[in-house]
Amino acid sequence: MLVETKARVGVFAIALGAYLPQFPQLVPEFKAQYEDFKKRIPDTVEMIDGGIVTTKEMSMAAGDKFRAADVDLVIMQLLTYATSYNMLPAVRDLDVPVVLVNLQKMRKPDYATADIPTWLGTLYACGAVGEMVADLERAGKRHAVITGVVEGGDDQAQAQIEDWCRAAQVRRRFRDTNLAQIGRPYPGMMDLYIDETNLYNRMWLYTKQFDWEKMWAIADNITDEKAIHAKAEDILDTFDIEGGGTVEKVWDMAKYVVAFEQWVKDEKLGFVASHYDGFAKGVAGKLDSMLIPAFSMLIKQGTACAVEGDIKVAMAMGILKTIAGTGQLSEMYSIDFDEDICIIGHSGSGDADISLAKKPTMKIVPVFHGKAGGGYLTQFYPAQGPITFLGITQDKDGHFKFVVAEGINEPGPIFMFGDTNMRMRFTCGARAFCDKWSEAGPTHHMAAAIGRHIDTILKVAEIFNVPVDIITR
């Protein structure tokens, strides 16, 4: 990604202090289990180690570390039974979910030979989990439980841990990067309008405002011909250009992409929402004509770029790009009633990583429909198979909500006028999907990603403390 971020995950383990002087052999046993557990945390996140906690004071010290690090998530290992005072001081002042990982070391007891320290050290599971959740509930904390086993490996438990870490990465990206708003939303699309202060207060995402006049001059100081040439080659590798592509043909576009990449790094931009409604002449027209593929090159590198000034769909694209590796702008296009499928897509910038069915194409059109000027359109060809959609909307009080659905992108004919589109089949049928999706009020844009990702989105929603409407799976 052009702007790298790493989630910070607080990790600690708990055990009852009263057991340790009674059964000293548990001390090295628990240390070894905790060291092994920490290896389960993926290196895609930064681990904040709170240690093994056996007293209230140790729990308070772990909490001090977590607050100082501004952790995005807490993962707690239950080594054996422990009272909840080992946990609560560590998380009391945090506003992030607490994931309780309940991994029993041995798959089953040797009932004839197991003694008390063997039971407490390698076979105890479940007894403390309900106590922890009860007190997290009373403290108003969000929580989740993962139960599994160490012996023989447990892919399901490991996948859940890694999924939570992916979800935490979204929170860190929202906190550490900014959103660029260039211009304003498409006039009259009131579903896109947003209060940027409310956005910062509720979702931690800060908006930086940019005027088009500044953007027109963004490439004036780009003189490194070697960098421009390399970027031109990158554009040609990314797109098939109608009529053939050459370095000379995309030279100016490459120059702007080099400038945009530096701008993204300088401003720490994870998201861009833009709309131009000027006269598209001179330098303004030049940039406007190539903006779609130029922003597509940014999306390819992890910065979500949304057309029509839609901040909320830029957020949705960024979430999917972070957790799934792809994030494509979409909206409801048409229904094929004979086939019972929805045609879903959009014109404008897109994500080359979603275009697995065919290399993305680029062509020049004289008119951008509904927008000023003309120039390059890009079309992407999403992979057939499962697709996840995410919309972000708000209620009358400004609270955010996620709207999600999973469906299947089926083979068959698609529109070929330069817009990305998918032939989506949903388990509820095309009519019902259109009704249910629309009734959730998701705005007319949503983001799409290859694969099934609702379970991860639910974890992201838990971290952001926002509700989720699941339309179909």
C-alpha positions as CSV (number, residue, x, y, z in Angstrom):
1,M,0.0,0.0,0.0
2,L,1.1,3.6,-0.7
3,V,0.5,4.4,3.0
4,E,1.3,1.5,5.3
5,T,-0.5,1.0,8.6
6,K,-0.3,-1.7,11.2
7,A,-3.0,-2.5,13.7
8,R,-1.9,-2.6,17.3
9,V,-3.2,-5.6,19.2
10,G,-3.0,-5.9,22.9
11,V,-2.2,-9.5,24.0
12,F,-2.1,-10.9,27.5
13,A,-2.9,-14.1,29.4
14,I,-4.6,-14.7,32.7
15,A,-4.3,-17.4,35.4
16,L,-5.4,-17.6,39.1
17,G,-2.5,-16.5,41.3
18,A,-3.5,-18.8,44.1
19,Y,-2.6,-21.9,42.0
20,L,1.0,-21.0,41.4
21,P,2.4,-21.4,45.0
22,Q,0.3,-24.5,45.4
23,F,1.6,-26.1,42.1
24,P,4.9,-24.5,41.2
25,Q,5.2,-26.7,38.0
26,L,2.4,-24.6,36.5
27,V,4.7,-21.5,36.3
28,P,6.9,-22.9,33.5
29,E,3.9,-24.6,31.9
30,F,2.0,-21.3,31.6
31,K,5.0,-19.4,30.4
32,A,5.6,-21.9,27.6
33,Q,1.9,-21.9,26.6
34,Y,1.8,-18.1,26.5
35,E,5.0,-17.9,24.4
36,D,3.4,-20.4,22.0
37,F,0.2,-18.4,21.9
38,K,1.9,-15.2,21.0
39,K,3.3,-16.9,17.9
40,R,-0.4,-17.2,16.7
41,I,-0.7,-13.5,16.4
42,P,0.1,-12.7,12.7
43,D,3.1,-10.4,12.0
44,T,0.8,-8.2,9.9
45,V,-0.1,-6.5,13.2
46,E,2.0,-4.9,16.0
47,M,1.6,-6.9,19.2
48,I,1.5,-5.0,22.5
49,D,2.5,-7.6,25.1
50,G,0.7,-7.4,28.4
51,G,2.3,-10.5,29.8
52,I,0.8,-13.2,32.0
53,V,-1.5,-11.6,34.6
54,T,-2.3,-13.2,37.9
55,T,-3.1,-10.1,40.1
56,K,-5.2,-7.0,39.8
57,E,-2.0,-4.9,39.9
58,M,-0.5,-6.8,37.0
59,S,-3.8,-6.3,35.1
60,M,-3.7,-2.6,35.7
61,A,-0.1,-2.5,34.4
62,A,-1.2,-4.3,31.2
63,G,-4.0,-1.8,30.8
64,D,-1.5,1.1,31.1
65,K,0.5,-0.4,28.2
66,F,-2.6,-0.9,26.1
67,R,-3.9,2.6,26.6
68,A,-0.5,4.1,25.9
69,A,-0.3,2.2,22.6
70,D,-3.9,3.1,21.6
71,V,-4.6,-0.6,20.8
72,D,-7.2,-1.4,18.2
73,L,-8.1,-4.8,19.7
74,V,-7.4,-6.9,22.8
75,I,-6.8,-10.6,22.6
76,M,-6.7,-12.5,26.0
77,Q,-5.6,-16.1,26.5
78,L,-7.3,-18.0,29.3
79,L,-4.5,-20.3,30.6
80,T,-6.7,-21.9,33.3
81,Y,-9.4,-20.7,35.6
82,A,-8.9,-17.1,36.7
83,T,-11.1,-14.5,38.4
84,S,-12.3,-11.6,36.4
85,Y,-10.3,-9.1,38.3
86,N,-7.3,-10.4,36.3
87,M,-9.1,-9.1,33.2
88,L,-11.2,-6.1,33.9
89,P,-8.5,-3.6,35.0
90,A,-6.6,-4.3,31.7
91,V,-9.6,-3.4,29.5
92,R,-11.8,-1.1,31.7
93,D,-10.6,2.2,30.0
94,L,-10.5,0.8,26.5
95,D,-13.2,1.2,23.8
96,V,-12.3,-1.8,21.7
97,P,-13.5,-5.4,21.6
98,V,-12.0,-8.0,23.9
99,V,-11.5,-11.4,22.2
100,L,-11.3,-14.3,24.8
101,V,-9.2,-17.1,23.4
102,N,-10.0,-20.4,25.2
103,L,-7.5,-22.9,23.9
104,Q,-7.2,-26.2,25.8
105,K,-3.7,-27.7,25.5
106,M,-4.6,-31.4,25.3
107,R,-7.4,-32.8,23.1
108,K,-8.7,-35.1,25.9
109,P,-7.8,-36.2,29.4
110,D,-6.1,-39.4,30.4
111,Y,-8.7,-39.9,33.0
112,A,-6.8,-42.6,35.0
113,T,-3.6,-40.7,35.5
114,A,-4.5,-37.0,35.4
115,D,-3.8,-35.1,38.6
116,I,-4.8,-31.7,39.7
117,P,-1.9,-29.7,38.2
118,T,-2.2,-31.7,35.0
119,W,-5.9,-30.8,34.9
120,L,-5.4,-27.1,35.7
121,G,-2.4,-26.7,33.4
122,T,-3.4,-28.7,30.3
123,L,-7.0,-29.6,30.4
124,Y,-8.9,-26.8,32.0
125,A,-11.3,-25.0,29.6
126,C,-14.5,-23.1,29.6
127,G,-15.1,-22.5,33.3
128,A,-13.9,-18.9,33.4
129,V,-15.2,-17.8,30.0
130,G,-18.8,-17.2,31.2
131,E,-17.5,-15.2,34.2
132,M,-15.4,-13.0,31.9
133,V,-18.3,-12.3,29.5
134,A,-20.7,-11.6,32.3
135,D,-18.4,-8.9,33.6
136,L,-17.6,-7.5,30.2
137,E,-21.3,-7.1,29.6
138,R,-21.7,-5.3,32.9
139,A,-18.8,-3.0,32.0
140,G,-20.4,-2.3,28.6
141,K,-17.5,-3.9,26.6
142,R,-17.8,-5.5,23.2
143,H,-16.5,-9.1,23.3
144,A,-16.1,-12.4,21.4
145,V,-15.1,-15.9,22.4
146,I,-12.9,-18.4,20.5
147,T,-12.7,-21.9,21.8
148,G,-10.3,-24.6,20.5
149,V,-7.4,-26.9,21.2
150,V,-3.6,-26.7,20.9
151,E,-2.8,-30.4,20.4
152,G,-2.9,-31.5,16.8
153,G,-3.5,-27.9,15.6
154,D,-6.7,-26.0,15.3
155,D,-7.1,-24.2,11.9
156,Q,-10.6,-22.9,12.8
157,A,-9.4,-21.1,15.9
158,Q,-6.3,-19.8,14.2
159,A,-8.4,-18.5,11.3
160,Q,-10.6,-16.6,13.8
161,I,-7.6,-15.0,15.5
162,E,-6.2,-13.9,12.1
163,D,-9.7,-12.6,11.0
164,W,-9.9,-10.4,14.1
165,C,-6.5,-9.0,13.4
166,R,-7.6,-8.2,9.8
167,A,-10.6,-6.4,11.2
168,A,-8.4,-4.4,13.6
169,Q,-6.3,-3.3,10.7
170,V,-9.3,-1.3,9.4
171,R,-9.6,0.7,12.6
172,R,-5.9,1.5,12.5
173,R,-6.2,2.6,8.8
174,F,-9.1,4.9,9.7
175,R,-7.2,6.4,12.6
176,D,-3.8,6.8,10.9
177,T,-4.7,7.9,7.4
178,N,-6.8,10.7,6.1
179,L,-9.5,11.1,3.5
180,A,-9.1,13.6,0.7
181,Q,-12.2,15.4,-0.5
182,I,-11.6,17.1,-3.9
183,G,-14.5,19.3,-5.0
184,R,-17.8,18.3,-3.5
185,P,-20.3,15.5,-4.0
186,Y,-22.3,15.2,-7.3
187,P,-24.9,18.0,-7.0
188,G,-28.3,16.7,-5.8
189,M,-27.1,13.3,-4.7
190,M,-28.1,14.1,-1.1
191,D,-27.6,10.4,0.0
192,L,-23.9,11.1,-0.4
193,Y,-23.8,14.3,1.7
194,I,-22.0,14.0,5.0
195,D,-20.9,15.9,8.1
196,E,-17.1,15.5,8.2
197,T,-16.9,16.4,11.9
198,N,-19.5,13.7,12.7
199,L,-17.4,11.3,10.5
200,Y,-14.3,12.0,12.6
201,N,-16.1,11.7,15.9
202,R,-17.8,8.4,15.1
203,M,-15.4,6.7,12.7
204,W,-12.0,8.4,13.5
205,L,-11.5,9.4,9.9
206,Y,-10.2,12.9,9.3
207,T,-11.2,14.7,6.1
208,K,-8.7,17.0,4.2
209,Q,-10.3,19.4,1.7
210,F,-8.6,20.1,-1.7
211,D,-9.6,22.4,-4.4
212,W,-9.4,21.4,-8.1
213,E,-7.2,24.4,-8.9
214,K,-4.4,22.9,-6.7
215,M,-4.9,19.5,-8.3
216,W,-4.4,20.8,-11.8
217,A,-0.9,21.9,-10.8
218,I,0.0,18.8,-8.9
219,A,2.3,17.4,-11.7
220,D,4.0,20.7,-12.6
221,N,7.1,19.8,-10.6
222,I,7.4,16.2,-11.8
223,T,10.5,16.1,-13.9
224,D,12.0,12.6,-13.2
225,E,11.7,11.1,-16.7
226,K,12.9,7.7,-15.5
227,A,10.1,7.6,-12.8
228,I,7.5,8.7,-15.4
229,H,8.6,6.1,-17.9
230,A,8.4,3.3,-15.3
231,K,4.9,4.4,-14.3
232,A,3.9,4.5,-18.0
233,E,5.0,0.9,-18.3
234,D,3.0,0.1,-15.1
235,I,-0.1,1.6,-16.7
236,L,0.4,-0.4,-19.9
237,D,0.9,-3.5,-17.8
238,T,-2.3,-2.8,-16.0
239,F,-4.6,-1.9,-18.9
240,D,-5.3,-3.0,-22.5
241,I,-5.8,0.3,-24.3
242,E,-8.3,0.5,-27.1
243,G,-6.4,1.3,-30.4
244,G,-3.1,0.2,-28.7
245,G,-1.1,1.7,-26.0
246,T,2.4,3.2,-26.0
247,V,4.6,5.0,-23.4
248,E,4.1,8.2,-25.3
249,K,0.3,7.9,-25.4
250,V,0.1,7.6,-21.6
251,W,3.1,9.8,-20.7
252,D,1.0,12.7,-19.3
253,M,-1.2,10.2,-17.4
254,A,1.9,8.6,-15.9
255,K,3.2,12.0,-14.9
256,Y,0.0,12.7,-13.0
257,V,0.1,9.2,-11.4
258,V,3.6,9.8,-10.1
259,A,2.4,13.2,-8.7
260,F,-0.7,11.6,-7.1
261,E,1.4,8.9,-5.5
262,Q,3.6,11.4,-3.8
263,W,0.6,13.5,-2.8
264,V,-1.0,10.3,-1.2
265,K,2.3,9.7,0.8
266,D,2.7,13.3,1.8
267,E,-0.9,13.7,3.0
268,K,-1.1,10.1,4.4
269,L,-4.3,9.4,2.3
270,G,-6.1,6.1,2.6
271,F,-9.2,7.4,0.9
272,V,-10.1,9.9,-1.8
273,A,-13.6,11.1,-2.8
274,S,-13.7,13.5,-5.8
275,H,-16.1,15.1,-8.3
276,Y,-15.4,17.7,-10.9
277,D,-18.2,19.8,-12.3
278,G,-16.3,22.5,-14.1
279,F,-15.9,23.4,-17.8
280,A,-13.2,20.8,-18.5
281,K,-11.1,23.0,-20.7
282,G,-7.3,23.6,-20.8
283,V,-5.3,22.0,-18.0
284,A,-8.6,21.2,-16.1
285,G,-9.8,19.2,-19.1
286,K,-6.5,17.5,-19.5
287,L,-6.5,16.2,-15.9
288,D,-10.3,15.4,-16.0
289,S,-9.9,13.3,-19.1
290,M,-7.3,11.0,-17.5
291,L,-8.5,11.0,-13.9
292,I,-10.3,7.7,-14.0
293,P,-7.3,5.5,-14.9
294,A,-5.0,7.7,-12.8
295,F,-7.1,7.1,-9.7
296,S,-7.4,3.4,-10.6
297,M,-3.6,3.2,-10.3
298,L,-4.0,4.5,-6.7
299,I,-6.7,2.0,-5.9
300,K,-4.4,-0.8,-7.1
301,Q,-2.0,0.3,-4.4
302,G,-4.5,0.5,-1.6
303,T,-5.8,4.0,-1.6
304,A,-9.6,3.8,-2.2
305,C,-10.7,6.4,-4.8
306,A,-14.5,7.1,-5.2
307,V,-16.1,9.1,-8.0
308,E,-19.0,11.5,-7.5
309,G,-17.5,12.7,-4.2
310,D,-19.0,9.8,-2.3
311,I,-17.1,9.6,1.0
312,K,-19.1,6.7,2.4
313,V,-18.4,4.4,-0.5
314,A,-14.7,5.4,-0.4
315,M,-14.8,4.1,3.2
316,A,-16.5,0.9,2.1
317,M,-13.9,0.4,-0.7
318,G,-11.1,0.9,1.8
319,I,-12.6,-1.6,4.3
320,L,-12.9,-4.3,1.6
321,K,-9.5,-3.5,0.2
322,T,-8.0,-3.9,3.7
323,I,-9.7,-7.1,4.7
324,A,-10.2,-8.8,1.3
325,G,-7.5,-7.3,-1.0
326,T,-10.1,-5.9,-3.5
327,G,-12.5,-3.0,-3.3
328,Q,-14.5,-2.0,-6.3
329,L,-17.1,0.8,-6.6
330,S,-20.5,-0.5,-7.6
331,E,-24.2,0.3,-7.8
332,M,-27.4,-1.4,-8.9
333,Y,-27.5,-1.2,-12.8
334,S,-30.2,-3.4,-14.2
335,I,-32.2,-6.6,-13.6
336,D,-32.3,-9.5,-16.1
337,F,-35.7,-10.9,-15.2
338,D,-35.5,-13.8,-17.5
339,E,-32.2,-15.0,-15.8
340,D,-33.2,-13.7,-12.3
341,I,-29.9,-11.9,-11.9
342,C,-29.0,-8.3,-10.9
343,I,-26.5,-6.4,-13.1
344,I,-24.3,-4.5,-10.7
345,G,-21.4,-2.2,-11.6
346,H,-20.2,1.4,-12.1
347,S,-18.2,3.7,-14.4
348,G,-15.1,5.4,-13.2
349,S,-12.0,4.4,-11.2
350,G,-11.8,0.7,-10.2
351,D,-9.6,-1.9,-8.7
352,A,-7.4,-3.9,-11.1
353,D,-7.0,-6.6,-8.5
354,I,-10.7,-7.6,-8.9
355,S,-10.3,-8.0,-12.7
356,L,-9.3,-11.7,-12.7
357,A,-11.6,-12.7,-15.5
358,K,-9.8,-10.4,-18.0
359,K,-7.2,-7.7,-18.1
360,P,-8.8,-4.3,-17.5
361,T,-9.5,-2.2,-20.6
362,M,-9.3,1.5,-21.2
363,K,-10.9,3.5,-24.0
364,I,-11.6,7.1,-24.9
365,V,-15.2,8.4,-25.0
366,P,-16.3,11.9,-26.1
367,V,-18.7,12.3,-23.2
368,F,-18.7,11.1,-19.6
369,H,-22.4,10.4,-19.0
370,G,-23.9,12.8,-16.5
371,K,-20.5,14.5,-15.9
372,A,-18.5,17.2,-17.5
373,G,-16.0,16.5,-20.3
374,G,-14.8,13.3,-21.8
375,G,-11.7,11.1,-21.9
376,Y,-10.6,7.7,-20.6
377,L,-13.1,5.1,-19.3
378,T,-11.9,1.9,-17.6
379,Q,-13.7,-1.4,-17.4
380,F,-12.7,-4.1,-15.0
381,Y,-13.8,-7.8,-15.2
382,P,-14.5,-9.2,-11.8
383,A,-13.8,-12.9,-11.2
384,Q,-16.7,-15.3,-11.4
385,G,-17.8,-16.8,-8.2
386,P,-18.5,-15.4,-4.7
387,I,-18.7,-11.6,-4.4
388,T,-19.3,-9.5,-1.2
389,F,-21.0,-6.1,-1.2
390,L,-20.7,-3.5,1.5
391,G,-22.7,-0.3,1.7
392,I,-22.3,2.4,4.4
393,T,-25.1,4.6,5.4
394,Q,-26.4,6.8,8.2
395,D,-29.6,7.2,10.2
396,K,-31.3,10.5,11.0
397,D,-29.1,11.0,14.1
398,G,-25.8,10.6,12.1
399,H,-25.1,7.1,13.3
400,F,-23.4,4.9,10.7
401,K,-24.6,1.5,9.6
402,F,-23.1,-1.3,7.4
403,V,-25.3,-3.0,4.8
404,V,-23.8,-6.3,3.4
405,A,-24.7,-9.1,1.0
406,E,-23.0,-12.1,-0.6
407,G,-23.8,-13.4,-4.0
408,I,-22.4,-15.2,-7.1
409,N,-21.0,-13.5,-10.1
410,E,-22.1,-15.8,-13.0
411,P,-20.7,-16.2,-16.5
412,G,-22.6,-14.6,-19.3
413,P,-23.0,-11.4,-21.4
414,I,-22.2,-8.0,-19.8
415,F,-22.5,-4.4,-21.0
416,M,-19.4,-3.4,-23.0
417,F,-19.7,0.4,-23.0
418,G,-16.8,0.9,-20.7
419,D,-18.4,0.4,-17.3
420,T,-17.5,-2.5,-14.9
421,N,-20.4,-4.8,-14.2
422,M,-21.2,-8.2,-12.8
423,R,-24.0,-10.7,-13.3
424,M,-25.1,-11.3,-9.7
425,R,-27.2,-14.2,-8.5
426,F,-28.5,-13.9,-4.9
427,T,-30.1,-16.7,-2.9
428,C,-33.2,-14.6,-2.4
429,G,-33.7,-13.8,-6.1
430,A,-33.1,-10.6,-8.0
431,R,-36.5,-8.9,-7.1
432,A,-36.2,-9.6,-3.4
433,F,-32.6,-8.5,-3.4
434,C,-33.4,-5.2,-5.0
435,D,-36.2,-4.7,-2.5
436,K,-34.3,-5.8,0.6
437,W,-31.1,-4.0,-0.3
438,S,-32.9,-0.8,-1.1
439,E,-35.1,-0.9,2.0
440,A,-31.9,-0.9,4.1
441,G,-31.1,2.6,2.8
442,P,-27.5,2.0,1.9
443,T,-27.2,5.0,-0.5
444,H,-27.0,4.2,-4.2
445,H,-23.3,3.2,-4.1
446,M,-21.6,0.1,-2.5
447,A,-18.2,-1.5,-2.7
448,A,-17.6,-5.0,-4.0
449,A,-14.8,-7.6,-3.2
450,I,-14.0,-11.1,-4.5
451,G,-14.9,-13.8,-2.0
452,R,-17.2,-14.1,1.0
453,H,-16.3,-11.6,3.7
454,I,-19.4,-11.0,5.8
455,D,-17.9,-12.7,8.9
456,T,-14.9,-10.4,8.8
457,I,-17.1,-7.3,8.2
458,L,-19.1,-8.3,11.3
459,K,-15.9,-8.1,13.2
460,V,-15.0,-4.7,11.7
461,A,-18.5,-3.5,12.7
462,E,-17.9,-4.8,16.2
463,I,-14.7,-2.8,16.4
464,F,-16.4,0.3,15.1
465,N,-19.5,-0.4,17.2
466,V,-21.9,0.0,14.3
467,P,-24.9,-2.1,13.4
468,V,-25.0,-4.4,10.3
469,D,-27.9,-5.3,8.1
470,I,-27.2,-8.7,6.4
471,I,-29.3,-8.8,3.2
472,T,-28.4,-12.3,1.9
473,R,-25.6,-14.8,2.2
